[in-house]
Amino acid sequence: MAVTDAAIDSIKDMILSGELAPGDRLPKEADLAERLGLSRNSLREAVRALALINVLDVRQGDGTYVTSLEPHLLLDALSFVVDFHLDDTVLQFFQVRRILEPAATAMAATRMGADDIEDLRKILDSLPAEPSVEQLVANDLEFHQRIAAGSGNVVLASLIESLSGPTTRARVWRGLTQEGALGKTREQHVAIYEAIAAHQPDIAMAWATVHVAGVEEWLRQAL
């Protein structure tokens, strides 16, 4: 593994130095291995590892390329890791959401334009009067993802999306068991939307905090 780690570091250094840019094709395996003083097997292992975290893209019969290195692509690996966490850590994910989502909501309140705000309203209006729990949760996820994107910070939006997986089951559970969950969700979503539409970041942040903290507190009592 030490040799493979060295190979990974070498390729990483080539990218960080600008020698390899996003979209560039890596030199031929034999040439690169010789240049880095590595065996071809060690180089292959390094390439496989970097492909798993979306740094490299191995195209059969064409070669190996540096990916776009965009945050949403690199943070897919975080989503993969997050999926392995069990219910006993879901509260910690809610705590992280409570830190990130209000900040993203405040940013969205200052940056979302009229068209984006109208799209956010359409998401709210698309929820049926008597939705199933699945419809409610899907609408909730879309609503918060759109706000995160509206923050204008792609790293923050990607982090929030990565964290949505472990909390989805808790949202469904709450919808099935807590009386009035649908009404609370609707009211808080409307309040968040109205604060964003009025470009009131402090109020938007406050409502987003209340919204996430409410689910977190319910889960804390239910566990």
Secondary structure as GFF3:
##gff-version 3
##sequence-region A 1 223
A	DSSP	alpha_helix	2	16	.	.	.	ID=ss1
A	DSSP	alpha_helix	29	36	.	.	.	ID=ss2
A	DSSP	alpha_helix	40	52	.	.	.	ID=ss3
A	DSSP	beta_strand	56	59	.	.	.	ID=ss4
A	DSSP	beta_strand	63	66	.	.	.	ID=ss5
A	DSSP	alpha_helix	71	74	.	.	.	ID=ss6
A	DSSP	alpha_helix	76	82	.	.	.	ID=ss7
A	DSSP	three_ten_helix	87	89	.	.	.	ID=ss8
A	DSSP	alpha_helix	90	111	.	.	.	ID=ss9
A	DSSP	alpha_helix	114	125	.	.	.	ID=ss10
A	DSSP	alpha_helix	133	150	.	.	.	ID=ss11
A	DSSP	alpha_helix	154	177	.	.	.	ID=ss12
A	DSSP	alpha_helix	181	197	.	.	.	ID=ss13
A	DSSP	alpha_helix	201	222	.	.	.	ID=ss14
###
